[in-house]
Amino acid sequence: MSQHPRFEELVLPHLDAGYNMARWLTRNVNDAEDVVQDACVRALTYVGALHGSDGKAWFLTIVRHAFYDWCRRNRPAEIAPDDGTAIDLAIDPAAMDPQQAALRGAESRMLADAVAELPLIFREVLILRELEELSYKEIARIADVPIGTVMSRLARARGLLQRSPLLHAAR
């Protein structure tokens, strides 16, 4: 029996969510397309092993793994351990002068830029929670971390955004 109908049923409705997550993680349209393509190949290969019908969390988990594999090959320096130093390195107040920030334009673009500058471990949970509207439990399963870690990373991500010079320049 072909796995294509099951793939179409469980994965295709979530391609936009997978692409959205990959775009935020890679910060590049073409790289996001590559990650999602790899994730789709993996999903097609393993769709028979999925028990149940929660295709979104399952597919986003595959997208996340495909991204990290892609990142190890293309941007290994971006994968930092969560040893507490990522938050210290996240924002460089001298990285942008006020004139550059003023030229950025719309407030939404500046927020997108601030999110894109977050360290990967914070960016991924923020995207899964705020844009994909997943529960803490689903995010914990996708990121393969305890729920408390998800909550901590979300709090740190939100704190970093509040202190972001990209957002303060707009005020």
Contact map, one row per residue, 1 for C-alpha under 8 A:
111000000000000000000000000000000000000000000000000000000000000000000000000000000000000000000000000000000000000000000000000000000000000000000000000000000000000000000000000
111110000000000000000000000000000000000000000000000000000000000000000000000000000000000000000000000000000000000000000000000000000000000000000000000000000000000000000000000
111111100000000000000000000000000000000000010011000000000000000000000000000000000000000000000000000000000000000000000000000000000000000000000000000000000000000000000000000
011111110000000000000000000000000000000000010000000000000000000000000000000000000000000000000000000000000000000000000000000000000000000000000000000000000000000000000000000
011111111000000000000000000000000000000000000000000000000000000000000000000000000000000000000000000000000000000000000000000000000000000000000000000000000000000000000000000
001111111100000000000000000000000000000000000011000000000000000000000000000000000000000000000000000000000000000000000000000000000000000000000000000000000000000000000000000
001111111111000000000000000000000000000000110010000000000000000000000000000000000000000000000000000000000000000000000000000000000000000000000000000000000000000000000000000
000111111111100000000000000000000000000000000000000000000000000000000000000000000000000000000000000000000000000000000000000000000000000000000000000000000000000000000000000
000011111111100000000000000000000000000000000000000000000000000000000000000000000000000000000000000000000000000000000000000000000000000000000000000000000000000000000000000
000001111111110000000000000000000000000000000000000011110000000000000000000000000000000000000000000000000000000000000000000000000000000000000000000000000000000000000000000
000000111111111000000000000000000000000100100000000000110010000000000000000000000000000000000000000000000000000000000000000000000000000000000000000000000000000000000000000
000000111111111000000000000000000000000000000000000000000000000000000000000000000000000000000000000000000000000000000000000000000000000000000000000000000000000000000000000
000000011111111100000000000000000000000000000000000000000000000000000000000000000000000000000000000000000000000000000000000000000000000000000000000000000000000000000000000
000000000111111111000000000000000000000000000000000000110010000000000000000000000000000000000000000000000000000000000000000000000000000000000000000000000000000000000000000
000000000011111111100000000000000001000000000000000000000000000000000000000000000000000000000000000000000000000000000000000000000000000000000000000000000000000000000000000
000000000000111111110000000000000000000000000000000000000000000000000000000000000000000000000000000000000000000000000000000000000000000000000000000000000000000000000000000
000000000000011111111000000000000000000000000000000000010001000000000000000000000000000000000000000000000000000000000000000000000001000000000000000000000000000000000000000
000000000000011111111100000000000001000000000000000000000011001000000000000000000000000000000000000000000000000000000000000000000000000000000000000000000000000000000000000
000000000000001111111110000000011001000000000000000000000000000000000000000000000000000000000000000000000000000000000000000000000000000000000000000000000000000000000000000
000000000000000111111111000000000000000000000000000000000000000000000000000000000000000000000000000000000000000000000000000000000000000000000000000000000000000000000000000
000000000000000011111111100000000000000000000000000000000001001000000000000000000000000000000000000000000000000000000000000100110000000000000000000000000000000000000000000
000000000000000001111111111000111011000000000000000000000000001100100000000000000000000000000000000000000000000000000000000000000000000000000000000000000000000000000000000
000000000000000000111111111110111000000000000000000000000000000000000000000000000000000000000000000000000000000000000000000000000000000000000000000000000000000000000000000
000000000000000000011111111100000000000000000000000000000000000000000000000000000000000000000000000000000000000000010000001100100000000000000000000000000000000000000000000
000000000000000000001111111000010000000000000000000000000000000000100000000000000000000000000000000000000000000000010001001100000000000000000000000000000000000000000000000
000000000000000000000111111110110000000000000000000000000000000000100000000000000000000000000000000000000000000000000000000000000000000000000000000000000000000000000000000
000000000000000000000111111110110000000000000000000000000000000000000000000000000000000000000000000000000000000000010000000000000000000000000000000000000000000000000000000
000000000000000000000011011111110000000000000000000000000000000000000000000000000000000000000000000000000000000000000000000000000000000000000000000000000000000000000000000
000000000000000000000010011111111000000000000000000000000000000000000000000000000000000000000000000000000000000000000000000000000000000000000000000000000000000000000000000
000000000000000000000000000111111100000000000000000000000000000000000000000000000000000000000000000000000000000000000000000000000000000000000000000000000000000000000000000
000000000000000000000110011111111110000000000000000000000000000000000000000000000000000000000000000000000000000000000000000000000000000000000000000000000000000000000000000
000000000000000000100110111111111111000000000000000000000000000000000000000000000000000000000000000000000000000000000000000000000000000000000000000000000000000000000000000
000000000000000000100110000011111111100000000000000000000000000000000000000000000000000000000000000000000000000000000000000000000000000000000000000000000000000000000000000
000000000000000000000000000001111111110000000000000000000000000000000000000000000000000000000000000000000000000000000000000000000000000000000000000000000000000000000000000
000000000000000000000100000000111111111000000000000000000000001001100100000000000000000000000000000000000000000000000000000000000000000000000000000000000000000000000000000
000000000000001001100100000000011111111100000000000000000000001001000000000000000000000000000000000000000000000000000000000000000000000000000000000000000000000000000000000
000000000000000000000000000000001111111110000000000000000000000000000000000000000000000000000000000000000000000000000000000000000000000000000000000000000000000000000000000
000000000000000000000000000000000111111111000000000000000000000001000000000000000000000000000000000000000000000000000000000000000000000000000000000000000000000000000000000
000000000000000000000000000000000011111111100000000000000010011001000000000000000000000000000000000000000000000000000000000000000000000000000000000000000000000000000000000
000000000010000000000000000000000001111111110000000000000000000000000000000000000000000000000000000000000000000000000000000000000000000000000000000000000000000000000000000
000000000000000000000000000000000000111111111000000000000000000000000000000000000000000000000000000000000000000000000000000000000000000000000000000000000000000000000000000
000000000000000000000000000000000000011111111100000000000000010000000000000000000000000000000000000000000000000000000000000000000000000000000000000000000000000000000000000
000000100010000000000000000000000000001111111110000000000010010000000000000000000000000000000000000000000000000000000000000000000000000000000000000000000000000000000000000
001100100000000000000000000000000000000111111110000000000000000000000000000000000000000000000000000000000000000000000000000000000000000000000000000000000000000000000000000
000000000000000000000000000000000000000011111111000000000000000000000000000000000000000000000000000000000000000000000000000000000000000000000000000000000000000000000000000
000000000000000000000000000000000000000001111111110000000000000000000000000000000000000000000000000000000000000000000000000000000000000000000000000000000000000000000000000
001001100000000000000000000000000000000000111111110000000000000000000000000000000000000000000000000000000000000000000000000000000000000000000000000000000000000000000000000
001001000000000000000000000000000000000000001111111000000000000000000000000000000000000000000000000000000000000000000000000000000000000000000000000000000000000000000000000
000000000000000000000000000000000000000000000111111000000000000000000000000000000000000000000000000000000000000000000000000000000000000000000000000000000000000000000000000
000000000000000000000000000000000000000000000111111110000100000000000000000000000000000000000000000000000000000000000000000000000000000000000000000000000000000000000000000
000000000000000000000000000000000000000000000001111110000000000000000000000000000000000000000000000000000000000000000000000000000000000000000000000000000000000000000000000
000000000000000000000000000000000000000000000000011111000000000000000000000000000000000000000000000000000000000000000000000000000000000000000000000000000000000000000000000
000000000100000000000000000000000000000000000000011111100000000000000000000000000000000000000000000000000000000000000000000000000000000000000000000000000000000000000000000
000000000100000000000000000000000000000000000000000111111100000000000000000000000000000000000000000000000000000000000000000000000000000000000000000000000000000000000000000
000000000110010000000000000000000000000000000000000011111110000000000000000000000000000000000000000000000000000000000000000000000000000000000000000000000000000000000000000
000000000110010010000000000000000000000000000000000001111111000000000000000000000000000000000000000000000000000000000000000000000000000000000000000000000000000000000000000
000000000000000000000000000000000000000000000000000001111111100000000000000000000000000000000000000000000000000000000000000000000000000001101100000000000000000000000000000
000000000000000000000000000000000000000000000000010001111111110000000000000000000000000000000000000000000000000000000000000000000000000000000100000000000000000000000000000
000000000010010001000000000000000000001000100000000000111111111000000000000000000000000000000000000000000000000000000000000000000000000000000000000000000000000000000000000
000000000000000011001000000000000000000000000000000000011111111100000000000000000000000000000000000000000000000000000000000000000000000000000100000000000000000000000000000
000000000000000000000000000000000000000000000000000000001111111110000000000000000000000000000000000000000000000000000000000000000000000000001110000000000000000000000000000
000000000000000000000000000000000000001001100000000000000111111111000000000000000000000000000000000000000000000000000000000000000000000000000000000000000000000000000000000
000000000000000001001100000000000011001000000000000000000011111111100000000000000000000000000000000000000000000000000000000000000000000000000000000000000000000000000000000
000000000000000000000100000000000000000000000000000000000001111111110000000000000000000000000000000000000000000000000000000000000000000000000110000000000000000000000000000
000000000000000000000000000000000000000000000000000000000000111111111000000000000000000000000000000000000000000000000000000000000000000000000000000000000000000000000000000
000000000000000000000000000000000011011000000000000000000000011111111100000000000000000000000000000000000000000000000000000000000000000000000000000000000000000000000000000
000000000000000000000100110000000010000000000000000000000000001111111110000000000000000000000000000000000000000000000000000000000000000000000000000000000000000000000000000
000000000000000000000000000000000000000000000000000000000000000111111111000000000000000000000000000000000000000000000000000000000000000000000000000000000000000000000000000
000000000000000000000000000000000000000000000000000000000000000011111111100000000000000000000000000000000000000000000000000000000000000000000000000000000000000000000000000
000000000000000000000000000000000010000000000000000000000000000001111111111000000000000000000000000000000000000000000000000000000000000000000000000000000000000000000000000
000000000000000000000000000000000000000000000000000000000000000000111111111101100000000000000000000000000000000000000000000000000000000000000000000000000000000000000000000
000000000000000000000000000000000000000000000000000000000000000000011111111100100000000000000000000000000000000000000000000000000000000000000000000000000000000000000000000
000000000000000000000000000000000000000000000000000000000000000000001111111100000000000000000000000000000000000000000000000000000000000000000000000000000000000000000000000
000000000000000000000000000000000000000000000000000000000000000000000111111100000000000000000000000000000000000000000000000000000000000000000000000000000000000000000000000
000000000000000000000000000000000000000000000000000000000000000000000111111111100000000000000000000000000000000000000000000000000000000000000000000000000000000000000000000
000000000000000000000000000000000000000000000000000000000000000000000011111111100000000000000000000000000000000000000000000000000000000000000000000000000000000000000000000
000000000000000000000000000000000000000000000000000000000000000000000000001111110000000000000000000000000000000000000000000000000000000000000000000000000000000000000000000
000000000000000000000000000000000000000000000000000000000000000000000010001111110000000000000000000000000000000000000011000000000000000000000000000000000000000000000000000
000000000000000000000000000000000000000000000000000000000000000000000011001111111000000000000000000000000000000000000001000000000000000000000000000000000000000000000000000
000000000000000000000000000000000000000000000000000000000000000000000000000011111100010000000000000000000000000000000001000000000000000000000000000000000000000000000000000
000000000000000000000000000000000000000000000000000000000000000000000000000000111110010000000000000000000000000000000000000000000000000000000000000000000000000000000000000
000000000000000000000000000000000000000000000000000000000000000000000000000000011111110000000000000000000000000000000000100000000000000000000000000000000000000000000000000
000000000000000000000000000000000000000000000000000000000000000000000000000000001111110000000000000000000000000000000000000000000000000000000000000000000000000000000000000
000000000000000000000000000000000000000000000000000000000000000000000000000000000111111100000000000000000000000000000000000000000000000000000000000000000000000000000000000
000000000000000000000000000000000000000000000000000000000000000000000000000000000111111110000000000000000000000000000000000000000000000000000000000000000000000000000000000
000000000000000000000000000000000000000000000000000000000000000000000000000000011111111111000000000000000000000000000010000000000000000000000000000000000000000000000000000
000000000000000000000000000000000000000000000000000000000000000000000000000000000001111111100000000000000000000000000010000000000000000000000000000000000001000100000000000
000000000000000000000000000000000000000000000000000000000000000000000000000000000001111111100000000000000000000000000000000000000000000000000000000000000000000000000000000
000000000000000000000000000000000000000000000000000000000000000000000000000000000000111111110000000000000000000000000000000000000000000000000000000000000000000000000000000
000000000000000000000000000000000000000000000000000000000000000000000000000000000000011111110000000000000000000000001110000000000000000000000000000000000000000100000000000
000000000000000000000000000000000000000000000000000000000000000000000000000000000000001111111000000000000000000000001100000000000000000000000000000000000000000100011000000
000000000000000000000000000000000000000000000000000000000000000000000000000000000000000011111110000000000000000000000000000000000000000000000000000000000000000000000000000
000000000000000000000000000000000000000000000000000000000000000000000000000000000000000000111111000000000000000000000000000000000000000000000000000000000000000000001000000
000000000000000000000000000000000000000000000000000000000000000000000000000000000000000000011111100000000000000000000000000000000000000000000000000000000000000000000000000
000000000000000000000000000000000000000000000000000000000000000000000000000000000000000000011111100000000000000000000000000000000000000000000000000000000000000000000000000
000000000000000000000000000000000000000000000000000000000000000000000000000000000000000000001111110110000000000000000000000000000000000000000000000000000000000000001100000
000000000000000000000000000000000000000000000000000000000000000000000000000000000000000000000111111110000000000000000000000000000000000000000000000000000000000000000000000
000000000000000000000000000000000000000000000000000000000000000000000000000000000000000000000001111111000000000000000000000000000000000000000000000000000000000000000000100
000000000000000000000000000000000000000000000000000000000000000000000000000000000000000000000000111111100000000000000000000000000000000000000000000000000000000000000000000
000000000000000000000000000000000000000000000000000000000000000000000000000000000000000000000001111111110000000000000000000000000000000000000000000000000000000000000000000
000000000000000000000000000000000000000000000000000000000000000000000000000000000000000000000001111111111000000000000000000000000000000000000000000000000000000000000100110
000000000000000000000000000000000000000000000000000000000000000000000000000000000000000000000000011111111000000000000000000000000000000000000000000000000000000000000000110
000000000000000000000000000000000000000000000000000000000000000000000000000000000000000000000000001111111000000000000000000000000000000000000000000000000000000000000000000
000000000000000000000000000000000000000000000000000000000000000000000000000000000000000000000000000111111100110000000000000000000000000000000000000000000000000000000000000
000000000000000000000000000000000000000000000000000000000000000000000000000000000000000000000000000011111110110000000000000000000000000000000000000000000000000000000000000
000000000000000000000000000000000000000000000000000000000000000000000000000000000000000000000000000000011111110000000000000000000000000000000000000000000000000000000000000
000000000000000000000000000000000000000000000000000000000000000000000000000000000000000000000000000000001111111000000000000000000000000000000000000000000000000000000010010
000000000000000000000000000000000000000000000000000000000000000000000000000000000000000000000000000000000111111100000000000000000000000000000000000000000000000000000000000
000000000000000000000000000000000000000000000000000000000000000000000000000000000000000000000000000000011111111110000000000000000000000000000000000000000000000000000000000
000000000000000000000000000000000000000000000000000000000000000000000000000000000000000000000000000000011111111111000000000000000000000000000000000000000000000000000110010
000000000000000000000000000000000000000000000000000000000000000000000000000000000000000000000000000000000011111111100000000000000000000000000000000000000000000000000110000
000000000000000000000000000000000000000000000000000000000000000000000000000000000000000000000000000000000001111111110000000000000000000000000000000000000000000000000000000
000000000000000000000000000000000000000000000000000000000000000000000000000000000000000000000000000000000000111111111000000000000000000000000000000000000000000000000100000
000000000000000000000000000000000000000000000000000000000000000000000000000000000000000000000000000000000000011111111100000000000000000000000000000000000000000010010110000
000000000000000000000000000000000000000000000000000000000000000000000000000000000000000000000000000000000000001111111100001000000000000000000000000000000000000010000000000
000000000000000000000001101000000000000000000000000000000000000000000000000000000000000000000000000000000000000111111100001000000000000000000000000000000000000000000000000
000000000000000000000000000000000000000000000000000000000000000000000000000000000000000001100000000000000000000011111110000000000000000000000000000000000000000000000000000
000000000000000000000000000000000000000000000000000000000000000000000000000000000000000001100000000000000000000001111111011000000000000000000000000000000000100110000000000
000000000000000000000000000000000000000000000000000000000000000000000000000001000000011001000000000000000000000000001111111000000000000000000000000000000000000000000000000
000000000000000000000000100000000000000000000000000000000000000000000000000001110000000000000000000000000000000000000111111100000000000000000000000000000000000000000000000
000000000000000000000000000000000000000000000000000000000000000000000000000000000100000000000000000000000000000000000011111110000000000000000000000000001000000000000000000
000000000000000000000000000000000000000000000000000000000000000000000000000000000000000000000000000000000000000000000111111111000000000000000000000000001101100000000000000
000000000000000000000001100000000000000000000000000000000000000000000000000000000000000000000000000000000000000000110111111111100000000000000000000000000000100000000000000
000000000000000000001001100000000000000000000000000000000000000000000000000000000000000000000000000000000000000000000001111111110000000000000000000000000000000000000000000
000000000000000000000000000000000000000000000000000000000000000000000000000000000000000000000000000000000000000000000000111111111000000000100010000001001100000000000000000
000000000000000000000000000000000000000000000000000000000000000000000000000000000000000000000000000000000000000000000000011111111110000000000000000000000100110000000000000
000000000000000000001001000000000000000000000000000000000000000000000000000000000000000000000000000000000000000000000000001111111111000000000000000000000000000000000000000
000000000000000000001000000000000000000000000000000000000000000000000000000000000000000000000000000000000000000000000000000111111111110000100000000000000000000000000000000
000000000000000000000000000000000000000000000000000000000000000000000000000000000000000000000000000000000000000000000000000011111111111100100000000000000000000000000000000
000000000000000000000000000000000000000000000000000000000000000000000000000000000000000000000000000000000000000000000000000001111111110000000000000000000000000000000000000
000000000000000000000000000000000000000000000000000000000000000000000000000000000000000000000000000000000000000000000000000001111111100000000000000000000000000000000000000
000000000000000010000000000000000000000000000000000000000000000000000000000000000000000000000000000000000000000000000000000000111111110000000000000000000000000000000000000
000000000000000000000000000000000000000000000000000000000000000000000000000000000000000000000000000000000000000000000000000000011111111000000000000000000000000000000000000
000000000000000000000000000000000000000000000000000000000000000000000000000000000000000000000000000000000000000000000000000000011101111101100000000000000000000000000000000
000000000000000000000000000000000000000000000000000000000000000000000000000000000000000000000000000000000000000000000000000000001000111111100000000000000000000000000000000
000000000000000000000000000000000000000000000000000000000000000000000000000000000000000000000000000000000000000000000000000000001000011111110000001001100000000000000000000
000000000000000000000000000000000000000000000000000000000000000000000000000000000000000000000000000000000000000000000000000000000000001111111000001000000000000000000000000
000000000000000000000000000000000000000000000000000000001000000000000000000000000000000000000000000000000000000000000000000000000000011111111100000000000000000000000000000
000000000000000000000000000000000000000000000000000000001000000000000000000000000000000000000000000000000000000000000000000010011000011111111110001001000000000000000000000
000000000000000000000000000000000000000000000000000000000000000000000000000000000000000000000000000000000000000000000000000000000000000111111111111011000000000000000000000
000000000000000000000000000000000000000000000000000000001000100000000000000000000000000000000000000000000000000000000000000000000000000011111111100000000000000000000000000
000000000000000000000000000000000000000000000000000000001101100100000000000000000000000000000000000000000000000000000000000000000000000001111111000000000000000000000000000
000000000000000000000000000000000000000000000000000000000000100100000000000000000000000000000000000000000000000000000000000010000000000000111111100000000000000000000000000
000000000000000000000000000000000000000000000000000000000000000000000000000000000000000000000000000000000000000000000000000000000000000000011111110000000000000000000000000
000000000000000000000000000000000000000000000000000000000000000000000000000000000000000000000000000000000000000000000000000000000000000000011011111011000000000000000000000
000000000000000000000000000000000000000000000000000000000000000000000000000000000000000000000000000000000000000000000000000000000000000000010001111111000000000000000000000
000000000000000000000000000000000000000000000000000000000000000000000000000000000000000000000000000000000000000000000000000000000000000110110000111111100000000000000000000
000000000000000000000000000000000000000000000000000000000000000000000000000000000000000000000000000000000000000000000000000000000000000000000000011111110000000000000000000
000000000000000000000000000000000000000000000000000000000000000000000000000000000000000000000000000000000000000000000000000000000000000000010000111111111000000000000000000
000000000000000000000000000000000000000000000000000000000000000000000000000000000000000000000000000000000000000000000000000010000000000100110000111111111100000000000000000
000000000000000000000000000000000000000000000000000000000000000000000000000000000000000000000000000000000000000000000000000000000000000100000000001111111110000000000000000
000000000000000000000000000000000000000000000000000000000000000000000000000000000000000000000000000000000000000000000000000000000000000000000000000111111111000000000000000
000000000000000000000000000000000000000000000000000000000000000000000000000000000000000000000000000000000000000000000000110010000000000000000000000011111111100000000000000
000000000000000000000000000000000000000000000000000000000000000000000000000000000000000000000000000000000000000000000000010011000000000000000000000001111111110000000000000
000000000000000000000000000000000000000000000000000000000000000000000000000000000000000000000000000000000000000000000000000000000000000000000000000000111111111000000000000
000000000000000000000000000000000000000000000000000000000000000000000000000000000000001000000000000000000000000000000000010000000000000000000000000000011111111100000000000
000000000000000000000000000000000000000000000000000000000000000000000000000000000000000000000000000000000000000000000100011001000000000000000000000000001111111110000000000
000000000000000000000000000000000000000000000000000000000000000000000000000000000000000000000000000000000000000000000000000001000000000000000000000000000111111111000000000
000000000000000000000000000000000000000000000000000000000000000000000000000000000000000000000000000000000000000000000000000000000000000000000000000000000011111111100000000
000000000000000000000000000000000000000000000000000000000000000000000000000000000000001001100000000000000000000000000100000000000000000000000000000000000001111111110000000
000000000000000000000000000000000000000000000000000000000000000000000000000000000000000000000000000000000000000001100100000000000000000000000000000000000000111111110010000
000000000000000000000000000000000000000000000000000000000000000000000000000000000000000000000000000000000000000000000000000000000000000000000000000000000000011111110010000
000000000000000000000000000000000000000000000000000000000000000000000000000000000000000000000000000000000000000000000000000000000000000000000000000000000000001111111011000
000000000000000000000000000000000000000000000000000000000000000000000000000000000000000000100000000000000000000001000000000000000000000000000000000000000000000111111111000
000000000000000000000000000000000000000000000000000000000000000000000000000000000000000000101001000000000000000000000000000000000000000000000000000000000000000000111111100
000000000000000000000000000000000000000000000000000000000000000000000000000000000000000000000001000010000000011011000000000000000000000000000000000000000000000000011111110
000000000000000000000000000000000000000000000000000000000000000000000000000000000000000000000000000000000010011001000000000000000000000000000000000000000000000011111111111
000000000000000000000000000000000000000000000000000000000000000000000000000000000000000000000000000000000000000000000000000000000000000000000000000000000000000000111111111
000000000000000000000000000000000000000000000000000000000000000000000000000000000000000000000000010011000000000000000000000000000000000000000000000000000000000000001111111
000000000000000000000000000000000000000000000000000000000000000000000000000000000000000000000000000011000010010000000000000000000000000000000000000000000000000000000111111
000000000000000000000000000000000000000000000000000000000000000000000000000000000000000000000000000000000000000000000000000000000000000000000000000000000000000000000011111
